[in-house]
Amino acid sequence: MNLDQKNTKTNNTKTKLSTDSYKGVRDFFPTDMAIEKSVFDIWRKNAEKYGYEEYNASVLEPADLYRAKSGEEIVNEQTYTFTDRGDREVTLRPEMTPTVARMVAAKRRELIFPLRWYSIPNLFRYEQPQRGRVREHWQLNVDIFGVESISAEIETINMAYDITRAYGLKDTDFEIRLNNRKVMNYVTSDVFGLDEVAATKISKLIDKKDKLDPKAFKAGVEVVFTESKKSEEITQKFLTLLNSKNFEEFTSNLPQTNEEHVGLKEIREVMAGLERLGITNVRFDQTLMRGFDYYTGIVFEVYDLNPVNRRSVFGGGRYDDLLALFGNEKVPAVGFGAGDVIARDLMETYGTLPKTNASADIAICVMGEQNTSYALDVAQSLREKGKRIAVDLSNKKVGEQISRADKRGIPEIICIGDEETKTGKLKIKDLKSSRERDLEL
């Protein structure tokens, strides 16, 4: 082996690349893409049914946007953040709400409120991949800006309900869980007297309650209350409140005042409004916090009740203060996000995944390369009539071309040979029934 041959062999070894995708992201082959498209179609159809307009933005944002809006923990532990060549700290967006808030704040004086906007961005989170959770996913984001009343919550939850039904679930398959950040702020600060630091700790602990062993959760609460110099009796009262079985039991464990707390009123109003719309699979959940720091009022989650996939499906809530962080006046806002991974998991669980449509309406098999030109002319004529046409350019045997069209699910085929090119007389064959008919172009 001479030196040149040795160097070529070494270079070939060095440049051999893995066919695996980056950990936590997905390749979308045509069948996968067809399912993804059907999920996007469900999202678009339902958002636009409520009069929402589509928008988009760059996947890159300044890292400070997420520090201010989503919390330091998300930026430090869950994002792809890097320094660019201009020495700017940049983040691949982990969520869309801060971006849409920035956009609305930038054009606030030019926009006509209330705004109803939606988008389907791809988002990036650096976390451990698992069922229903990957490092890159697509998500429907729905937001309504400029409505102070709880009518905004009722509308967005109504849409979330419609989307879940469109996935193929029945009312008995899922429930919509509600809470209110105003109530939980009232509980931690006013009722139990925790300072801001302790209240934040306890809120983050409550947010993880379902994922923790009951003993570990109880121990965590006791640590926070002990640090805040609260008695064992007060700690136990707090745990009793958190373990309330329903809204009535929860409110009965709160101090009774002459006037019901505004947050509790809002929960009652949302439940009543949804019930008027025929949505009755709604329940109060005092442990529902939604991890993001920007929520200010009602928060909700759609929760799958199937034992195979028993978990939160998607959710959102009210965030009235977010735009004020850009130096603007407050703009009331309510929104939610629904991911594509869990949508597919849900439809797999309930057997409602859409069937993949054929890539074409008609296949054209070409018998002999000399007939390709005429076959392409025929294909173009049919395309102009709105048909999807796939021309087999392989020059394989007729039987093989017909077999491949059938395997791809293409329902009909036209075979073009010397006779068809000469006379222009064509026959179209149904691949399921084998019936043929004359084709008039």
N, C-alpha and C positions, 0 to 999 in steps of 0.2 A: 504493500500500500504506500503510494507516494504521499508527500506532505499535503498537497491540495486535496486529495481524497480524504485524508485524516481530518483536515480542517472542516471539510463539508460535513462529514459524519458528526463531528463535535457540535457544529452549528445547528444541525437538524435535531440533535438531542436537546440542545438548549431551548429551541423554539417550540418544542412539543408542548401544547397547552391542554389543560384539563377541559373536558366538555361540561363539567358541573357548573351550575350558576352560583353566584355569590350566596353565601349562607343567609337564609331568611327572605330571599326574594324568589319570584316565580317566573318561569318561561310560559308564555301563552301560545300553545300550539293551536291550530285552527279550531279544533273541537272545544278547547278551553276558552278561546276567544269568543266563540259563539255563545257560550254560557255567560261570559262576562258582559257581552253586548246585551243579552236579555235582561241581566240585572240592571244595567244602565238604562235600558228602555223602561223598566218598571219605575225607576227613580224619576226619570224625566217626565214620564206620563203623569205621575202623581203630583210632582212639584208644579208642573205647568197647569194641571187641572185646578190648582188653587191660585193661579195667576202669578206664579213666581217666574222671574227672569234669570237666565243663566249668565254667569260671569266667570272669569278665571284670572290667574296671576302667576308670576314666576315661582318656581319651586325654591328659589333662594331668597332668604330674608336675613337682615341683620340679627345676630344672636341676641342682642339686647331686647328685641321685640318679645322674645319668649321669656326672658328673665323677668320682664315687667308684667307680662300677661299670664303666663302659664305657671310660673314658679321656678325658683333656682334649681330645685331637684330635677325637674324635667330636662333642663338644659344640661346639667352636669352629668346626669346618669342615663338619659334616654334619647339623646339627639345625636345626629351626625353634625358636629360643629368643627369648623376648621378655620385657619387664617389664610386668606387669599393672598395673591402677589402684591396687592396694595396694602397689606398689613391690616386688613379689615377682618373682624371675626364674623363668620357667615355660618348659617344653619340651614340644612335641608329641612323644609317645613315639617314639623311633627303633627300639626293640626292646622285648620284653616281659619278658625275664628279670629285670632289676632290679625291675620292678613286682611280679612274683610272689614274688620274694625278700622284698620289703617286706611283702607281704600275709602270707606265712608267718611272718615274724619277729614281726609284730604279734599274731598269734593262736597263737603256738607252743605255749603251755601248754594250749590248748583243743583242738588238732587231734590226730587219731589217725594216727600214723605206722606204716608208710610211706604218704606221700601220692602219689596218682597223679592229676595235674591236667593239663587241656589247655584251650586257648583259641584263638579265631580273631580276633585284634584287627586293626585297621587301624593301620599304622605309617607314619611320615613321615621321610624322609631328604632333606636338601638336597644333591643331587648331580646330575651331568650325566646326563640321561635317555639311555638306549641300549637295545639289544635285551636283554630280560630284567631291566632295571633302570629303575624309575620313581621319582618322588618320594613317591608314596603307594601303598602296597600292602597286601594282607591276607596274613596269615601264620598257619599252624598252629604253635602252641607247645605242646610236650609236655615235662613235667618229672616226675621221680620224686624225692621227698625222703625221706631217712631210711634209705637202703641203702648201706652202706659197701663191700660186695663188688662185684666187676666183673659180677655178675649184672644190675645195673642197666644197665650199658653194653650187655650182650648183649640185654636186653629192648628197650631203646630203638632199637638198631640193627636188631633184628629187625622192629620196627614200621616203621622208615624203609624197610627193604627191601620190606615188604608194600605200603606206599604207592606206592613207585616201580613195583612190578609192577602195581598198580591203575591207574596212569597208562597202562598198556599196553606197558611195556618188558619185554623178555626179559632173562635173566641176562647174555647176551652183549652187550647194549646198554649196560650200565653196570657200574661197579665201585664198591666201598666202600673208601675210603682211610682208613687209620688212622695215628695217631701218638700220642705221649704227652708232655705238657708236662714231666712229671718227667724224662723222658729228655733233652729238649732243655735243660732247666735244668742237668742233670748235665753235659751236653756243653759248654755255654758256660761254666759256672762252675768245675766241678771238673776237667774234662779239659783245657780250654784257658785256664783262669784269668782269664776276663774279669770285671771288676767289674760291679756292678748296672747302671750307666749303659750300659756297652759291651754287656752282654748284652741289654739292652732294644733298643738300636740294631740289633744283629745279628738279633734275633728279628723285628723289624719288616721288616728287609731280606729275611729268609728268607720271610716271609709274602707278599712281593711278587715272589718269584723267578720264577714262571711268567709274570708280566707284563713282566719286564725282559729286555732283550737280555743274553745270557750275558756279554758283555764288560763291560757296565754293572754287572751283578751282581758279577762278580769284582772290578771296581774298587771297588765299595762295600764289599765285605768287606775288601779290602786297606787301605782308609782306616781302618776301625774297628780292625783289628789293628795298624796302624802307630801309631795314636793310643794304643793300649794297650801299645806297645813290644814287640810280638811279632815274632819273626823271620819271614823269608820262608818258611823251611822249615815253621814251625808254621802259617802262613797256608795254605800249600799242602795240609797234612794236613787242615785243616778243610774246604777246598774238595773234597778227595778224598772225605771222609766224606759231605759233602752230596750228592755225585754218585753215591753208592752205588746200584746197580741194584735191590737187594732187601734184605730184612731180614737175611739171612745175611751178605751183603757188608758191610752197615752194622755189624753186631755184630763182625765180624772186624777192622774198622778201629778199634774202640774198645780201650782198654787192658784186658787180660784180668785179672780179679780172681778170687779164690776163690769168690765168690758173685755170681751174676748180679744186675744192678741191678734194683730192684723195678719200675721203669717198663717194662723189657724183658719181665719176667715177665708183667706185666699185658697187654701186647700179645699175647704168645703165648697167654695164657688166653682173651682175647676172640676171637682167631682160631679157637682150638680149639672154643670154645663155639658160635660161629656155624657152624662146619663141622658140628658135631653136629646142628644144626637144618637142615642142607642148604644153607646159604649159603656158597658157595665162591668167589664173585667179590669177594674181599677181598684187599687188598694193603697192605703197609706203605709209607708215604710220609714220609720224614724231613723234607721241606720243608713239610708241612702244619702250620700253626701256629694257624689260626683267630684273627683279629685281636683279639678282645676280651681285656682284661687279666685277667678273672676266672677263666679256665680253669685248673684245677689238675692235671688228670690226662689220661686218654684223650680225644682229640679225633678226630672223624671227619667225612668228607664223602662224599656220594653224587655220583659223577662220571659225566656222560654221555659216552660214547665216540663218538657220532655226529659225523662231521666238520662237519656243518652247525651243530651246537650243542655243540661240544666244550668243556665247562666244568663247574665245580662246580654242582651242582643245589641242594643244601641240606646242612646239617650241624649239628653241636653237640658236646657233650662234658661232662666232669665239672667242677663248680665248687663245691668243698666249703667254700670260705672266705667266700662271698658274704654269707650271713646274719650272720656274725660282725661285719660292718661296721655292723650296726644295734645293736651292743652286746649281742647274744645269743651263746650258745654256738654253735659250729660245727654245721651240719646238712649231712650229705653230700647231694649233689644231682647229678643227670645230666639233661640235656635237649637238645632240638634244635628248630630252626625250619625250616619249609618254606613258601616264598612262592607266591602264586597266579599271578604273572606267568610265572615259570619253569615252573610246572605246565602252563599253557596252551601255552607255547612247546614244551614236550616233546611234548604230545599232538598239536600241529600237525605237528611234525617226524615223528612216528611214525604219523600218520594215525589217531589214536585219539580225536579230539574227539567228544564225544557228539552225537547228533542231537538237534536242538531239538524238544521235545514240543509238540504243539498246545496252545493256551491253553484249549481247551474240548473236551469230549467230543461235545457236540451244539450246533449253531447253530439258532436259531429265526428264520425270516424272517417278517416281518409284512406282510401285504397289506392296506394301508389302516389309517390311524391309529385308526379305530374299533375295530380288533381288538387294539390294544396291551394293553388291560387283561386280556383273556383270555390273551394270549400270556405275560404276566408271571405269571399264575396257574399256567399250565402249567409255566413255567420253575421256579417255586418248588416245585411238586410233585416235579419231577425232581431238584432240588437236595437235597430232603429224602431222596431215595433214594440220595444220594451222587454224583450226576452233576454235572459241571461244565458249566454252560449259559451261552451267550452269546446274548443277544437283540439282533437288529439293529433299532435304533430310528431308522434313517435315513429311512424312508419312501421309499427308492429302489425302482426296478423290481425285480421278483422275480429276474430273471436276474442283475442286478448284485449283489443280496444273496447269491445262491448262489455266484457267482463269487468274491466276497470271502471267503466262508467256506472255499471250496476253496483259495484262495491262502494262507490262514492255516493250512492243514493240518488243519482240523477235519473229522473223518471222516464225521459224519452231520448231517443237517439235517431240520427239521420246518418246513413252511410253513403258516401260519395265516391264512386269509381268512374271509370272511363265512360260508361253508358250515361250516368247522371250528368257528367260534365258536358257530354255531347248533346243530349236531348233537353236538359234542364228539368226533366221530370224526376221529382223527389218523393220519397216515401218516409214517413216518420213512424217509428215503432215505439209502442208502450212497453217498457222493459218488465213490467209486472205481469201484464196480461198477454204479452207477445202479439197483440193486435197491431195491424198496420193500417195507415190511411194515407191518401195522397196529400201532398203539401203544396199549397198555392202560395207563392211568394208575392 
